[in-house]
Amino acid sequence: MMRTLLTALGIVIGIGAVIAVVGLGQGASYQVEEQVNRLGQNVVLVFPEERQLGGDEPISTHRVNRLTVEDALAIEEEIPEVIAASPEVRSQRVVTYGNEYWHTPIYGQSAHYLQIRNWGIESGRMYTEEELENAETVAVIGQTVLDALFDGADPIGETIRVHGLPLRIIGVLEPKGMSLMGSVQDDLILVPYTTAFQRISGRTHAMVINTQVYDESAMDMAALKITDLLRERHGRASHQDDGFTIQTQEEVADAATETSRVMTVLLSTIAGISLFVGGIGIMNVMLVSVTERTREIGLRLALGARNRDVLSQFLFEAVILCLLGGLGGIVIGYASTEVIAVYAGWPALFSVHAMALAVSVSAAVGIFFGFYPAWKASRLDPIVALRQE
């Protein structure tokens, strides 16, 4: 009995590892999907140079064209698939309110930025097109800035200062959480991009153009039309590079999930090896069982049992042993997944599909590794088997 339990332990560990890996992998994919959804709805991003997702330095070393506010306006007006565009300029500044201060990014955006990002206002409002055109000194702040400067108090109508420039707070953003790159999205201040260009950043070009397409199916077409439009506006010859990079929301998601996919495959391979080792243990214990029960097998054959009856008996025992190990593995895997989710802060999802996969794999292991011992038992000569001591 002890030998059988120890042998089944290999299956338990293997199946448990598979369940845990699948649960953690699905949890990671779900988290990435949630973060991609926080990026906005049907978003297409235009960068002024080739970039890696999350990278700070451009891949290309040649001089590139700079994106302008006029580029963003042209994209919004001339490409029918695009319903909104926002040129983005950002800078890190120290913001003060009374005796409090906070170092935070200040984003210059259009009045449509919250629509593009699918971002709501918790209190107050977003600045208007008129305020944008007049480069008024108004601001919408994130939750992190609210907590840092106002300790949760109502900031609407209050004035903060950026290097002496007064900004009147007109709105507070809803909490957004972490971005795909692990940064806190709530730590920011939004101002009209005209105000940012003229009075805060000192820049003359956009760092990113955020665009929103009316439908997910039109994103690729919109990206192609944006490419053609910008190449024409910047006078790029056919033999020249674009000088900018376009990323759709799907491309951002694929890049973000690539690492989790690789890790899931790696861990699944390790778990598969553990399951394979457990299967070898099952084969070993069944071969030993055949040897120890030789006289029993011979007696059954002598009394009229057919070879396939003996084959079915031992194959059934191997499958049952693996299924019991699989059920134990499901329990261990589920418990391990929950423990990791609680103590490591890693999301995990336990699905019925994973449980069905574990049971199926257990049965397959039992059939695969139990067949040879069962076949060997069925081929014993009854006379020789009965003489076995």
Residue pairs with C-beta under 8 A, 6 or more apart in sequence:
3 285
3 288
4 285
4 321
7 278
7 281
7 282
7 284
7 285
7 321
8 278
8 282
8 321
8 322
8 324
8 325
8 328
9 278
9 325
10 274
10 275
10 277
10 278
10 279
10 281
10 282
10 325
11 275
11 278
11 279
11 281
11 282
11 321
11 322
11 325
11 326
11 328
11 329
11 362
11 365
12 278
12 325
12 326
12 328
12 329
12 332
13 274
13 278
13 329
13 332
14 271
14 272
14 274
14 275
14 276
14 277
14 278
14 329
15 275
15 325
15 326
15 328
15 329
15 330
15 332
15 333
15 358
15 361
15 362
16 328
16 329
16 330
16 331
16 332
16 333
16 336
17 267
17 270
17 271
17 274
17 275
17 329
17 333
18 268
18 271
18 272
18 275
18 329
18 333
18 354
18 357
18 358
18 361
19 329
19 330
19 332
19 333
19 334
19 336
19 337
19 350
19 354
19 355
19 358
20 271
20 333
20 336
20 337
20 340
21 264
21 267
21 268
21 271
22 264
22 268
22 351
22 354
22 357
23 333
23 334
23 337
23 348
23 349
23 350
23 351
23 354
24 264
24 267
24 337
24 340
24 346
24 348
25 260
25 261
25 263
25 264
25 267
25 268
26 348
26 349
26 351
26 354
27 341
27 346
27 347
27 348
27 349
28 257
28 260
28 263
28 264
28 346
28 347
29 257
29 260
30 347
30 349
31 347
32 180
32 253
32 256
32 257
32 260
33 253
35 177
35 178
35 179
35 180
35 256
36 180
36 249
36 252
36 253
36 256
37 118
38 117
38 118
38 176
38 177
38 179
38 185
39 117
39 180
39 249
39 252
40 116
40 117
40 118
40 119
40 210
40 212
40 249
41 116
41 118
41 212
42 212
42 213
42 214
42 215
42 216
42 218
42 219
42 249
43 116
43 117
43 210
43 211
43 212
43 213
43 248
43 249
44 82
44 211
44 212
44 213
44 219
44 222
44 223
44 226
44 246
44 247
44 248
44 249
45 208
45 209
45 210
45 211
45 246
45 247
45 248
45 252
46 67
46 71
46 75
46 208
46 209
46 211
46 226
46 230
46 244
46 245
46 246
47 208
47 244
47 245
47 246
47 247
48 64
48 65
48 66
48 67
48 205
48 206
48 207
48 208
48 243
48 244
49 58
49 60
49 64
49 243
49 244
49 245
50 58
50 59
50 60
50 64
50 245
51 58
51 59
51 245
52 59
53 180
53 181
53 247
53 252
53 255
53 256
54 180
54 181
58 64
60 241
62 241
64 241
64 243
64 244
65 230
65 234
65 236
65 243
65 244
66 204
66 205
66 206
67 87
67 205
67 206
67 207
67 208
67 209
67 230
67 244
68 87
68 205
68 206
69 87
69 193
69 197
69 206
70 233
71 87
71 206
71 209
71 230
71 233
72 85
72 86
72 87
72 110
72 206
72 209
72 211
73 85
74 229
74 233
75 82
75 85
75 209
75 211
75 226
75 229
75 230
76 82
76 83
76 84
76 85
76 211
78 229
79 222
79 225
79 226
79 229
81 213
81 214
81 215
81 218
81 219
81 221
81 222
81 225
82 211
82 212
82 213
82 214
82 222
82 226
83 212
83 213
83 214
84 110
84 112
84 115
84 116
84 211
84 212
85 110
85 112
85 116
85 209
85 210
85 211
85 212
86 109
86 110
86 112
86 113
86 116
86 193
86 209
86 210
86 211
87 108
87 109
87 110
87 193
87 206
87 208
87 209
88 107
88 108
88 109
88 113
88 193
88 206
88 207
88 208
88 209
88 210
89 107
89 108
89 193
89 196
89 197
89 201
89 203
89 205
89 206
89 207
90 105
90 106
90 107
90 108
90 196
90 201
90 207
91 105
91 106
91 196
91 200
91 201
91 202
91 203
92 103
92 104
92 105
92 106
93 103
93 104
93 106
93 162
93 163
93 200
94 101
94 102
94 103
94 162
94 163
95 101
95 102
95 103
95 104
95 106
95 145
95 149
95 160
95 161
95 162
95 189
96 160
96 161
97 149
97 150
97 158
97 159
97 160
97 161
100 148
100 149
100 150
101 149
102 145
102 148
102 149
104 144
104 145
104 148
104 187
104 188
104 189
105 187
105 188
105 189
106 162
106 188
106 189
106 191
106 196
106 200
106 201
107 113
107 188
107 189
107 190
107 191
107 196
108 191
108 192
108 193
108 194
108 195
108 196
108 197
108 200
108 201
109 190
109 191
109 192
109 193
109 210
110 132
110 192
110 193
111 126
111 127
111 128
111 129
111 131
111 132
111 192
112 212
113 119
113 126
113 190
113 210
114 120
114 121
114 126
114 173
115 212
116 210
116 211
116 212
117 210
119 173
119 174
119 176
120 173
120 174
121 140
121 171
121 172
121 173
121 174
122 143
122 172
122 173
122 174
122 175
123 154
123 156
123 171
123 172
124 140
124 156
124 169
124 170
124 171
124 172
125 170
125 171
126 140
126 170
126 171
126 190
127 136
127 138
127 140
127 170
127 171
127 190
127 191
127 192
131 138
131 192
132 192
132 193
132 194
133 194
134 194
135 192
135 194
135 195
135 198
135 199
136 192
136 195
137 165
137 166
137 167
137 168
137 191
137 195
137 199
138 167
138 168
138 169
138 170
138 191
138 192
138 195
139 160
139 167
139 168
139 169
139 170
139 189
139 190
139 191
140 169
140 170
140 171
140 172
140 173
140 189
140 190
140 191
141 149
141 155
141 160
141 169
141 171
141 172
141 173
141 188
141 189
141 190
142 172
142 173
142 176
142 185
142 186
142 187
142 188
142 189
143 172
143 173
143 174
143 175
143 176
143 186
144 184
144 186
144 187
144 188
145 186
145 187
145 188
145 189
146 152
146 155
146 172
149 155
149 160
150 158
155 169
155 172
156 169
156 170
156 171
156 172
157 168
157 169
157 170
158 168
158 169
159 166
159 167
159 168
159 169
160 166
160 167
160 169
160 189
161 167
162 200
163 200
165 199
165 200
167 189
167 191
173 186
173 190
175 186
176 185
176 186
177 185
177 186
178 184
178 185
179 185
180 252
180 256
191 200
193 206
196 203
197 203
197 204
211 222
211 226
213 219
213 222
219 248
219 249
219 250
220 248
223 246
223 248
226 246
227 242
227 246
230 236
230 242
230 244
231 242
234 243
236 242
236 243
275 361
275 365
278 325
278 365
279 322
279 365
279 368
279 369
280 369
282 318
282 321
282 322
282 365
282 366
282 369
282 370
283 369
283 370
283 372
283 373
285 321
286 314
286 317
286 318
286 369
286 370
286 373
286 374
287 372
287 373
287 376
289 314
289 317
289 373
290 297
290 314
290 373
290 376
290 377
293 377
294 380
294 385
294 388
295 385
295 386
295 388
297 310
297 377
297 380
297 385
298 380
298 381
298 382
298 383
298 384
298 385
298 386
298 388
299 382
299 385
299 386
300 309
300 310
301 307
301 310
301 380
301 382
301 385
302 382
302 386
307 378
307 379
308 378
310 374
310 377
310 378
310 380
311 374
311 375
311 377
311 378
312 374
313 374
313 377
314 370
314 373
314 374
314 377
314 378
315 366
315 367
315 370
315 371
315 374
317 370
318 366
318 367
318 369
318 370
318 371
318 373
318 374
319 363
319 366
319 367
319 370
320 366
321 366
321 370
322 362
322 363
322 365
322 366
322 369
322 370
323 359
323 362
323 363
323 366
325 362
326 358
326 359
326 361
326 362
326 363
327 359
327 362
329 358
329 362
330 355
330 358
330 359
333 358
334 350
337 348
337 350
338 348
338 350
340 346
340 348
341 347
341 348
